[in-house]
Amino acid sequence: MTLVDTHAHLYSEKFNDDLNDVIKRSQDAGVERIYMPNIDSKSIDSMLELEHLFPDYCIPTMGLHPCHVDKDFEKELYLVEDWLSKRSFVAVGEMGTDLYWDKTNFELQKKAFIIQCDLAVKYNIPIIIHCRESVAETIQLVAGFNNAKLKGIFHCFNGDVKQADEVIDLGFVVGIGGVSTFKNGGLDDLIIGTDLKSIVLETDSPYLAPVPYRGKRNEPSYVKEVAKKVADLKNLDLEQVGRITTENAYRVYSNV
């Protein structure tokens, strides 16, 4: 059984007290690698410290989360670009758009989105897209960017099958996490109707823990519950889901 958690904020303070145990449970669950999307300048040091403690297991990315985009976002992106120029990262992210928490910064989010797309193309790495309540708008942004080199993951995807097809046609895969296990998560048709070769698994730890851990702190070992849900909906063996989604993850993050 092999699994990859393509999206976990393992550097969160919520893991300070039992990080080694979290990593051990993750390894015991068959998780081969954990990818850690950056949030902003404040999360970089703790993220890179985890990379140092668990080399080739906890893998960092570099980007600016849309919920951290404000009038000074260009200063943050200067730092992102500086880091990308100094060393290699597997992706630009977590970046994207968000119309759930605050709609007032959407124009700034779009500017930050395009700048980070440019950086991804420049360094030939994928992007990790956050698109909460903004799937259609984000698909339009990616399509409008019109660069075949732009690839990556639509993280925590909650669009419909048609939108998933659009995303896949643009060269992306969809990230499926704990919401898929919720009674009213609304992702059953999406998972059933989407080719497994276009799906990667994620936890978004410490958020959105899957059933039966819903309401608790999420952690990478719980990605196995997401794999079980996908296997059940697609009537496939769990090992097959693990193997194919792991291959998908490594294909996206092909420079590691």
N, C-alpha and C positions, 0 to 999 in steps of 0.2 A: 504493500500500500504506500503510494507516494502522493504527497500533496504539496502545494505551494500556496502560501498566503500572500497574495499580490498587493495587499493594502492593509497595513497595521501601524498605528501610531504607538509603537512599543516604547518610545522615549517619554511617553506621558508620565506625569507624576503618579498616576494611579497604579503604576507598576513598581514604584520605588521600594516597597517593602518585601516583595517576593519575586523579583525579576528572574533569578536563577531557577526558581521553581516553575515559573511560567515557561521559560525556555525548555526545561526538562520535559514538561508535559507536552509541549509542542513537538519535540523530537520523538517522544514516545507515541504520539498520535500519527507519526509518519510525515510530518511537515519537514521538507528538505530545505526550505529557504523562506525567509520572511522579507518582504520589501517594505521599506519605511518611507512613505511620502512626507516631504518637509511641509511645514505650515508657513513659517515666516522666519525672520532673522533670529528670533528668540529661541526657536527650536533646534537650530543648527548644531550648537555645541553638544547638547545631550544626545542628539541623533548620531553624531559622529563618534561620540564616546561608546555608544552601543556597537557601532561598526568595529571599533577597536577591541571591545571585549569579546565579540562574537564574529570574528572575520569569516567571510564567505558564507555566513548564515543570516545575519541581519544586514541588509543591503540598503543604503540610503539613496534617495533621489533629491533633487534640488528644485524648488519652485516656491511660488507665493499663492496661498489659498485665497479664493475669491472673497471669503468673509473677512480677510485681513487686508483687502484692497480699500484704501481711502485716498484722500487728496495727496498724501505723501507716498503713494505706491511706487513712484519711479525710483525713490531712494532704495526701497526694498529690492526692486528689480536690478538696480546697479550691483547690489550685493550678490544677488543670484547669478548674474552674468560673471562677476568676479570669481565666484566659486567654480563655475563651469569652465572658466579659462584656466584655473589653477590645477584641476585634477579631474579625473573622469567620474561621471555619474551615469547611472543606467537609464535615467529618464528625467524629464522636466515635470515637476509636479509636487504637490497636488495643486493644480491650477484649474481654472474654469469659470463658471458662473453660478450664481445662487440668487433665486428670487423668493426664497422661503423666509429668510430672516429680515432682509432689508432690500427694498427695491430702489432706494435712492442712489446707490452707487453703481447701478447696472452699466451705465455708459463707461465709467472708469474700469469696471470689470472687463468690459469688451476690449478696451485699450490694452489692459494688462494681458488679456488672453492672446491677442495678436502678437504682442512683443514676445511672449513666452513661446508661441508657435514658431516665431522667427528663430529663437534661440535653439529650439529643438531641431529645426532643419539645419541650422548652422553646425551643430555638434552631432548631427545624425543620430539622434536618440528619440525615443517615443515620448509622448505626453500622457499624463494621468489626469483625466478630466473629471472634475466635480460638476454636476449639473442638477442640483436639487431644485425641483419645480421649474426647470428651464431646459428640458431636454430638446424641445423643438427649436428654441432659440440657439442652443449650442450646436446642434446639427447644422443649422444655417450658417453659423460662424465658421465651422470647420469647412463646409462646402464652399463658402465664400473665400476662404483662404486659398483654395485652389492650388495646393501643392501636393503632388503625389508622394513626396517623401515623408509627409506628415502621417504618422501612425500612432497607435497607442491603445489606451483602455478608457472606455466610458465607465468610470467607477460607480458602484452602487446604482446600476442602471435600473430605472423604473418606468421606462417607456413601454410602448406596445410592440407587437411583432413587426409591424410595418416600420416603425422607427428603428428597431434593431436591424432590419434589413438595410435601411439607409446607412446606419453606422457601419455595418459590415462592408457595404459597397464602397465606403470611403476609406477602407483599409484598417478599421478598428475592430476590437473585440469588446464584449460587454462583461463587466464585472458583476458577479452575483454573490450576495452575502446573506447575512442573517435574516433580512426581511423576507427572503424566499420561504422561510420556515414559519412565518407568522400566519395565523388563521385567516386574516384578512389582508395579507401582504400583497395580493393582486399580481403575483408573478408567475403563477402556474402556466398560463397560456403562453407567456413569453418564453419560459424555459422549454416547454414542450415544442414550441414552434421555431426555436433557434438551434441551428446546427451546433453540436457539442464542440466542434473545432473552432467555434467563435466565442466560446465562453471561458472565462477564467474565474477562479474562486478567490474570495477575500473575506476578511472579518470586519475591517474598519475598527479594529480594537483601539481603545477600550469601549467603543460605542456599538449599539445595535446587536447585542448578543442574541444568538439564535435560540429557538426552543430546543431543549428544555431549560435554557439558562436565561431566558428573556427577563430583563429587569436587573440583571446582575452585570458586573464588569465583563466585557468580552475579552477574549484572549485568542492567540493564534491556533491553539489546539482545537478550538471550537469550529474551525473551518471544516473539520470532518463531518459535523452536523449538516453543513451546507452541501457537502458532497453527497451525503446520504439522501437529502431531499431531491437533488438533481437526479441521482440514480433512480429513486423511486418514481419520479415524474416521467422519466424517459425509459423506464423499464430496462435498466442496464445494470450490470454488476458494478458494485462500488469501486472495485479495483480498476475497472475500465474507465470510470469517470475520473478517478484520481490520476491515472496514467495520462489520459488525453488532455485534461485541464493543466496538468503539470507541463506537458509538452507545449501547450499553448502559451503558458506563462514564459517559458524559456525562449520561445520563438519571439515574443514581444520584447523581452529584455535580452536580446540576442548578443549584446556586447559584454555580457557576463556569463 
